Amino acid sequence: MDETPSPFLRKTTEPADRLAAGGDSSQTRTVIGISVDLYAQKIFAVMVTVDGNGLNIRPKILLTKEIVLSGQVTSLWLALLQGRPISLVDKSLLQIELTNQMTELAESLLVLSERVRHEVLALGVFDPGIWSLSSDKPLFYNGLCDSVLLAEQTGLNVIDHFPMRDLASGGQGEGVDLLAKWLFLSDNPNDSKSMQTPSPKGLIEVKETQTLLTYLPVRQEKILRPPKQIVLHVGPGAAYWEESFSKRIFGISKPENDRKPSISNNLGKSDLSPYFPISGGWIPEYSPENLRVIKDFKEKSLDSASTLPIMLAANIQKAIRDYFPRLTRVNDFLVHSPYSSPETLCQLLKESTEESCNYLPINTIGGHEVSLKAISGALLALLHLDQIPANSPEITGAQYARILGRLTPGCLTNWQYLLHNLIEQKKTKIALRTAI
C-alpha cells in the first residue's frame, strides 16, 4: 500500500554554499511575541515575519493587537508588588488568569492573520514578572506566565523566562532585550528597499519607571557577533509624572490647590542629576523596592507633570554629548513613549539643543501600534531557535553570553513542524568568543 510521505520528513535541497552565515534564507518564518504591562494595564501581542537567520534576520511586523488586563490580574499583581500577603491559591489564580488572557490574544492574532497554526514557529513571552532588589538577598526574578498551560491551550511552542539564564550566569537579568531591539530598529545595509545610506541611530525609550538612551550602530553585511552598544539610564519614566499612574497604581489623588511644590523648585532649572544620575545601570520595572521609590516621589511632588519632561530632555542631551561616539555622529533619534505623547518629548528635545537632529516618534510603525517588549519577545524566541546568545555581558554583567529562554513544546504537529524547520534552517556561524 502506498504511503503518503510526511511533510515533516522532506529532505532539504539547499546547496551547501547557502549554509554560510549571513546569507538570505528562502524561507520566511513567523513568530508571535507577547508582553504584559501592569502600568498601562494591557497585554500586547505582535506577529512578526522574518527573513534570514541568526544575526542577519530582517523582521517585519505583520499584525499587532492588545487587550486590557482583567481587574483580578491587576489587583493581585499590585498586591504582590506592594508586599501585601496573598495566598498560594491567589498566586495560582493570577498565573492562570494572566495565561488565559495571553491565550485569548494569541488566538485573535491567528484568526486575523489567517495563518495555519503550525506555521507559527513559536510564541515568545516577555514576562515582566516580579523582581527583588533587596541588598540583603540575592537578585531574583519570578515569572508570572504558566508556559505549560499556555502551550496546552494554544498548541504553540512557547519560549519564555528570558532573564533567568542571564541571572544564572551572574548578570542582572535586565537588558536582555537589547539585541532584539537593535535587530528590529537598526539600519540594515542588505535592505534593498531602503533608499537612504545606513547610519547609526539613537533610541530614546520612555518606559514605566525609567528612561533609557541606547546607541544603535549600523549593521554590517555579515554579522558574526553582536555589536557593542551603549545603554544609559538617563532619567525617570512616565510613572513619575503621569497623573493616571498616581491614581490607578498608587491611589494618590489630590486637588489642584492642594499640590505640593515641585521637586524641581529646589534644583536648578534643568538639573535631574541629584535624583536621576546618568548611569549604565538597570532598574527592573516591576520590583517592590522600585514601587516604593516612585510612590514616595509622587507623594512629595505631585506637580511634576510639567517640569520633569523638560528636565528629562535636558538630561538626554547631556548624555548624548558626554557618552555617544563623536566620530560617527547620530542625526536620527527614535522616540518610543507609549505612556505619554512622544511628539511632546520630541519637541522638548529639539528645544533643548542647538544641533540639527531628527527626533522621530515610533509609537506606530507602518500603521501598527508598537510594543517594543512584545517585539523583543518574538525576536528573542527566534534567537533561541537559531542558537544565538542574546544577552550582552558588557551590559548585564553576566559572566558569559548565553542562549536565553525556556522552550515548552506545543501540540505534536506544531512541535514536529518546529523540529523540521530547525533541521532545514541554515547553520549559523558565530564568533568563537561568543560560543564559549
C-alpha positions in Angstrom: 0.0 0.0 0.0 1.3 3.4 -0.9 2.1 5.7 2.0 1.9 9.5 1.7 5.2 10.9 2.9 5.0 13.2 5.9 5.6 16.8 5.2 7.9 16.9 8.2 10.3 14.4 6.7 11.2 16.3 3.5 14.9 16.5 2.8 16.4 19.9 2.2 17.6 20.7 -1.3 19.6 23.7 -0.2 23.1 23.7 -1.8 25.9 23.6 0.6 27.1 27.1 -0.1 23.8 28.5 1.2 24.7 27.3 4.7 27.1 30.1 5.3 26.2 32.6 7.9 24.6 35.8 6.8 23.1 34.7 3.5 19.5 35.1 2.6 17.1 32.4 3.6 14.4 31.4 1.1 12.0 30.6 3.9 10.0 33.3 5.7 9.4 32.4 9.3 6.6 33.6 11.6 6.7 34.1 15.4 4.4 35.8 17.9 5.6 38.0 20.8 3.5 38.8 23.9 4.3 41.3 26.7 2.4 42.4 29.8 2.3 46.0 31.1 0.9 46.5 34.6 1.2 50.3 34.5 -0.8 50.6 31.3 -2.9 47.6 32.4 -2.7 45.9 29.0 -1.3 42.8 27.3 0.3 43.4 23.9 0.9 40.9 21.1 2.7 41.2 17.8 3.0 38.7 14.9 6.4 39.1 13.1 7.6 37.6 9.9 11.3 37.2 9.5 13.6 36.6 6.5 17.2 35.4 7.1 18.5 33.7 10.2 20.7 34.4 13.2 22.0 37.9 13.5 21.2 38.6 9.9 17.4 38.5 10.2 15.1 41.1 8.6 12.0 41.3 10.8 8.7 42.8 9.7 5.5 43.5 11.7 2.5 41.6 10.3 -0.1 42.3 12.9 -0.5 43.8 16.4 -3.2 43.6 19.0 -3.8 44.5 22.6 -6.3 43.8 25.3 -7.0 45.2 28.8 -5.8 43.3 31.8 -8.6 41.9 33.9 -9.3 43.5 37.2 -8.4 40.3 39.0 -4.9 40.2 37.4 -4.2 43.8 38.1 -5.3 43.7 41.8 -3.3 40.5 42.6 -0.2 41.7 40.8 -0.3 45.0 42.6 -0.7 43.2 45.9 2.5 41.2 45.1 4.4 44.3 44.2 3.3 46.2 47.3 4.4 43.4 49.5 0.8 42.6 50.7 0.4 38.9 51.7 -1.6 36.8 49.2 -2.4 33.1 49.5 -0.9 30.4 47.2 -4.3 30.0 45.8 -4.4 33.6 44.7 -0.9 33.4 43.2 -2.1 30.4 41.2 -5.2 32.3 40.1 -3.0 35.2 39.0 -0.9 32.9 36.8 -4.0 31.1 35.4 -6.0 34.3 34.6 -3.0 36.0 33.0 -2.2 33.0 30.9 -5.9 32.7 29.8 -5.7 36.3 28.6 -2.5 35.6 26.7 -4.2 32.6 25.1 -7.1 34.8 24.0 -4.7 37.3 22.5 -2.7 34.7 20.6 -5.9 33.1 19.2 -7.1 36.5 18.0 -3.8 37.1 16.1 -4.1 33.6 14.5 -7.6 34.3 13.3 -6.8 37.8 12.0 -3.7 36.6 10.1 -5.4 33.6 8.7 -2.2 31.7 9.4 -2.3 27.9 9.8 -1.4 27.3 13.4 1.7 25.2 12.8 3.2 28.0 10.6 3.9 30.0 13.7 7.1 28.5 14.9 7.0 29.8 18.5 5.3 32.2 20.9 7.8 34.3 22.8 6.6 35.7 26.1 8.4 38.8 27.5 7.1 38.3 31.0 7.9 41.2 33.4 7.5 39.0 36.4 8.3 40.1 39.9 11.8 41.1 40.9 13.6 41.6 44.2 16.4 44.1 44.5 16.9 43.8 48.3 20.5 44.3 49.2 20.5 41.5 51.8 19.1 38.9 49.4 20.2 37.5 46.0 18.6 39.2 43.0 15.8 37.0 41.8 13.0 37.0 39.2 9.7 35.2 39.3 7.8 34.9 36.0 4.0 35.1 36.0 3.2 33.2 32.8 2.3 29.5 33.1 4.1 28.3 29.9 2.8 24.8 30.2 -0.8 26.0 30.3 -0.2 28.5 27.5 1.3 25.8 25.3 -1.5 23.4 26.1 -4.3 26.0 25.4 -2.8 27.5 22.2 -0.9 24.4 20.8 2.0 26.7 20.1 5.6 26.2 21.2 6.2 28.7 24.0 9.6 30.3 24.8 9.7 32.4 28.0 11.9 33.2 31.1 14.5 35.1 29.1 16.1 36.8 32.1 16.7 33.6 34.1 19.8 32.3 32.1 21.4 35.7 32.4 20.8 35.7 36.1 22.3 32.2 36.4 25.4 33.5 34.6 25.9 36.3 37.2 24.0 39.0 35.3 21.2 41.4 36.3 18.6 39.8 34.1 17.5 43.2 32.9 18.6 44.5 29.5 18.4 41.1 27.8 16.1 42.6 25.1 18.8 44.9 23.9 20.0 42.7 20.9 16.4 42.2 19.9 15.7 45.9 19.7 18.8 46.5 17.7 17.9 43.8 15.2 14.4 45.5 14.8 15.4 49.1 14.7 18.9 49.4 13.3 19.6 50.3 9.6 20.3 47.1 7.5 22.7 47.5 4.6 21.1 44.4 3.0 17.7 46.2 2.8 17.2 46.7 -1.0 14.1 48.8 -0.4 15.8 51.5 1.6 16.9 54.5 -0.5 18.9 56.0 2.4 22.5 55.4 3.4 22.6 53.3 6.6 23.6 55.3 9.6 23.7 54.9 13.4 20.6 55.8 15.4 19.7 56.7 18.9 16.8 55.1 20.7 15.1 57.1 23.5 12.7 54.8 25.4 10.4 56.2 28.0 9.5 53.2 30.0 7.3 52.8 33.0 9.8 53.7 35.7 12.9 54.8 33.8 14.0 56.4 30.5 16.8 54.7 28.5 19.0 56.1 25.9 20.6 53.5 23.5 23.1 53.8 20.7 22.1 51.6 17.7 25.1 51.1 15.4 24.7 50.2 11.7 24.5 46.6 10.9 27.4 45.1 8.9 27.0 43.0 5.7 27.8 39.7 7.5 27.4 39.6 11.3 29.3 37.1 13.3 28.9 38.7 16.7 26.5 41.2 18.3 27.8 44.8 18.2 28.9 46.7 21.2 26.1 49.0 22.3 25.8 51.9 24.7 22.8 52.0 27.0 22.3 54.7 29.6 19.7 55.2 32.3 19.0 58.9 31.8 16.0 59.7 34.0 12.6 58.8 35.3 9.9 57.0 33.4 6.3 58.0 32.8 5.1 56.7 36.2 6.8 59.7 37.8 4.8 62.4 36.0 1.7 60.8 34.5 -1.2 61.5 36.9 -3.2 58.5 35.7 -0.5 56.3 37.2 -0.8 58.1 40.5 -4.5 57.4 40.7 -4.5 53.9 39.3 -1.4 52.3 40.7 -0.7 54.2 43.9 -4.1 55.6 44.8 -2.7 59.1 45.1 -5.0 61.9 44.1 -5.2 65.5 45.4 -7.0 68.6 44.2 -5.0 71.2 42.2 -4.9 73.7 45.1 -3.5 71.0 47.5 -0.5 70.1 45.4 3.0 70.5 46.9 5.7 72.5 45.2 7.6 70.5 42.5 10.9 69.0 43.5 12.4 71.0 40.6 11.9 74.2 42.6 14.7 73.0 44.8 17.0 72.2 41.9 18.4 74.1 39.0 16.2 74.9 36.1 17.0 71.6 34.3 19.1 69.5 36.8 18.0 65.9 37.3 21.4 64.6 38.4 20.8 64.7 42.2 17.8 62.4 41.8 18.4 60.6 38.5 22.1 60.5 37.7 23.1 59.3 34.2 24.3 55.7 34.6 24.7 52.4 32.8 22.7 50.5 35.5 19.4 48.8 35.0 16.4 49.0 37.2 13.8 46.2 36.9 10.4 47.8 36.2 8.4 45.5 38.5 10.0 45.3 41.9 8.6 46.2 45.4 11.7 48.4 46.0 11.2 50.4 42.8 7.5 50.8 43.5 8.2 52.3 47.0 10.7 54.9 45.5 8.1 56.0 42.9 5.3 56.3 45.5 7.5 58.3 47.8 8.4 60.7 45.0 4.8 61.1 43.9 3.6 61.9 47.4 6.3 64.6 47.7 5.9 66.1 44.3 2.5 65.9 42.6 3.0 68.7 40.1 6.0 67.1 38.3 3.9 66.5 35.2 5.0 69.8 33.6 8.6 70.0 34.9 10.0 66.5 34.7 9.7 66.0 30.9 11.6 69.3 30.4 14.4 68.3 32.8 14.4 64.8 31.2 15.0 66.3 27.7 18.0 68.3 29.0 19.4 65.2 30.7 19.1 63.2 27.5 21.0 65.9 25.6 23.7 65.9 28.2 24.1 62.1 27.9 24.3 62.3 24.1 27.1 64.9 24.3 29.1 63.0 27.0 28.7 59.4 26.1 27.8 58.9 22.4 30.6 58.3 19.8 31.9 61.5 18.3 33.4 60.1 15.1 30.0 58.7 13.9 27.6 61.4 14.7 24.0 60.4 15.3 21.4 62.5 13.4 18.3 60.4 13.9 16.8 59.6 17.3 13.8 57.2 17.6 11.5 58.2 20.5 9.3 55.5 21.9 6.9 56.7 24.6 3.8 54.5 24.9 2.6 56.2 28.1 2.6 59.8 27.0 2.8 61.8 23.8 6.1 61.1 22.0 5.6 64.3 19.9 5.8 66.4 23.1 9.1 64.9 24.1 10.4 65.2 20.5 9.6 68.9 20.6 11.3 69.4 24.0 14.4 67.6 22.7 14.6 69.9 19.7 14.2 73.0 22.0 17.0 71.8 24.4 19.8 71.7 21.8 21.2 73.9 19.0 22.3 70.9 17.0 20.2 69.8 14.0 18.9 66.4 14.7 15.7 64.4 13.8 13.5 63.1 16.6 11.1 60.6 15.2 8.3 59.1 17.3 7.8 55.4 16.8 4.8 54.5 18.8 3.4 53.4 15.5 5.3 51.8 12.6 3.6 51.2 9.3 0.2 51.8 10.8 0.8 49.3 13.6 0.9 50.2 17.3 4.3 49.2 18.5 5.2 47.5 21.8 9.0 47.1 21.8 8.6 44.5 24.6 6.3 42.3 22.6 8.6 42.6 19.5 11.6 41.7 21.7 9.7 38.6 23.0 9.2 37.5 19.4 12.8 38.1 18.3 14.3 36.6 21.5 12.3 33.4 20.8 13.7 33.4 17.3 17.3 33.9 18.6 16.7 31.0 20.9 15.7 28.7 18.0 18.7 30.0 16.0 21.1 29.2 18.9 22.3 32.8 19.2 23.4 34.1 22.7 21.2 37.2 23.2 22.5 38.8 26.4 25.4 41.2 26.5 27.8 40.6 29.4 29.1 44.2 29.0 25.6 45.4 29.7 24.0 42.9 32.1 27.2 42.0 34.0 26.9 38.3 33.2 30.0 36.2 33.1 29.1 34.7 29.7 26.8 35.4 26.8 24.1 32.7 26.8 21.2 31.4 24.7 18.2 32.8 26.6 14.8 31.3 27.2 12.9 28.2 28.2 11.2 26.2 25.4 7.9 24.4 26.2 6.7 22.2 23.3 3.2 22.8 21.9 0.9 20.2 20.3 2.6 17.4 18.5 2.0 18.8 15.0 3.5 22.2 15.9 6.4 20.6 17.7 7.2 18.4 14.7 7.0 21.3 12.3 9.4 23.3 14.5 11.9 20.4 14.6 11.6 20.1 10.8 12.2 23.8 10.4 15.3 23.7 12.7 16.8 20.9 10.6 16.3 22.8 7.3 17.5 26.1 8.6 20.9 27.3 7.6 23.6 26.7 10.2 24.7 30.0 11.8 28.3 30.8 12.3 29.2 32.8 15.4 32.5 34.2 16.7 34.5 31.7 18.8 34.5 34.0 21.9 30.7 34.1 21.8 30.5 30.3 21.6 32.3 29.7 24.9 
